[in-house]
Amino acid sequence: MVCIPAGTLRMGGNNHQADADEFPNRSIDIPSFYMDRNEVTNREFSEFVRATKYITVAERDIDWNEMKKSLPPGTQKPPKDILKAGSLVFKQTNKPVSLDQADVWWSWTLGASWKHPLGPESNTDMIMDHPVVHIAWEDAMAYANWVGKRLPTEAEWEWAARGGKENTIYPWGNENINQNPSLANFWQGIFPFKNTRKDGHELTAPVGSYPPNDYGLYDMAGNVWEWCADFYHANAYSITNHIKGPDKSYDPLEPRSLKRVMRGGSFLCNDDYCSGYRNARRMKSTMDSSFSHTGFRCAKSAN
């Protein structure tokens, strides 16, 4: 782990790409803490599973009675075969598509999990040093507790990503990511149709493949989205300036859903669709969601 020094974070959006939920800017005092240098890898997660026999959310059949609580009243129960264990896998399209229909490039795949990231016929044998994916918030918490750590708060995550630099767009500074593909693992080309792979990778990359920020943290931009401890609230920055964030979840697009924050972007991020590699960019998902571009890293309090 890396010791992140204490300081005052000016948190929130600071360029034209900023979304409404990144405002208003707020100042938060951050005590010193420790942050994992890298995202948790397949090798590390496999050690946890081997020791604890833990079964991830993606490996469990879906409980419809729980799932329907976050859906609009009257939503029809899916067929039984859809409620089997699985996860969402990215599928590249064969032509340019509208970017407001994510279901075009996400495929619910039975048998997909951290062990089988592309579906039941795949495995992690050759990617043990890549970040673990198909991780739900509950899974990340279970691992963090096992290793005696925790998930970072959203404020801690942004403070660590900035690497001691003030008012910068990316973990390395303000150099436009599209001008230097060697800075992070992200999507170059036309999303989700054509990936030119100028960064050297089509999907995840081994952790530490790109330069660290000034705190010595790797992949704080790109590779995989990282779960944070906080509830996601669209108006979080106007209702609290506490390091632990809001005490409830609220997404106006899905007000019944209980969501947590994700940070850092992934190998799918692209300025035409998702500038998730920005320091201030916020993402959210329900706590039982898992995707082929979602993982985590851990933190630990200094005291």
Stockholm file with secondary structure:
# STOCKHOLM 1.0

chainA/1-303         MVCIPAGTLRMGGNNHQADADEFPNRSIDIPSFYMDRNEVTNREFSEFVRATKYITVAERDIDWNEMKKSLPPGTQKPPKDILKAGSLVFKQTNKPVSLDQADVWWSWTLGASWKHPLGPESNTDMIMDHPVVHIAWEDAMAYANWVGKRLPTEAEWEWAARGGKENTIYPWGNENINQNPSLANFWQGIFPFKNTRKDGHELTAPVGSYPPNDYGLYDMAGNVWEWCADFYHANAYSITNHIKGPDKSYDPLEPRSLKRVMRGGSFLCNDDYCSGYRNARRMKSTMDSSFSHTGFRCAKSAN
#=GR chainA/1-303 SS CEEECCEEEEESCCSTTCCGGGCSCEEEEECCEEECSSCCBHHHHHHHHHHHCCCCGGGSCCCHHHHGGGSCTTCCCCCGGGGSSEEEEECCCSSCCCTTCGGGTEEEEETCSSSSTTSTTCCSTTCTTSBCCSCCHHHHHHHHHHTTCBCCCHHHHHHHHHTTCSSCSBTTBSSCGGGCGGGSBCCCEETTTEECCTTSCSSCCCTTCSCCCTTSCCCSSBSSEEEEEEECBTTHHHHCCCTTCCSSCBCTTSTTCCEEEEESCCTTCBTTTBCTTSTTCCEEEETTCCBTTEECCCEEECC
#=GC SS_cons         CEEECCEEEEESCCSTTCCGGGCSCEEEEECCEEECSSCCBHHHHHHHHHHHCCCCGGGSCCCHHHHGGGSCTTCCCCCGGGGSSEEEEECCCSSCCCTTCGGGTEEEEETCSSSSTTSTTCCSTTCTTSBCCSCCHHHHHHHHHHTTCBCCCHHHHHHHHHTTCSSCSBTTBSSCGGGCGGGSBCCCEETTTEECCTTSCSSCCCTTCSCCCTTSCCCSSBSSEEEEEEECBTTHHHHCCCTTCCSSCBCTTSTTCCEEEEESCCTTCBTTTBCTTSTTCCEEEETTCCBTTEECCCEEECC
//
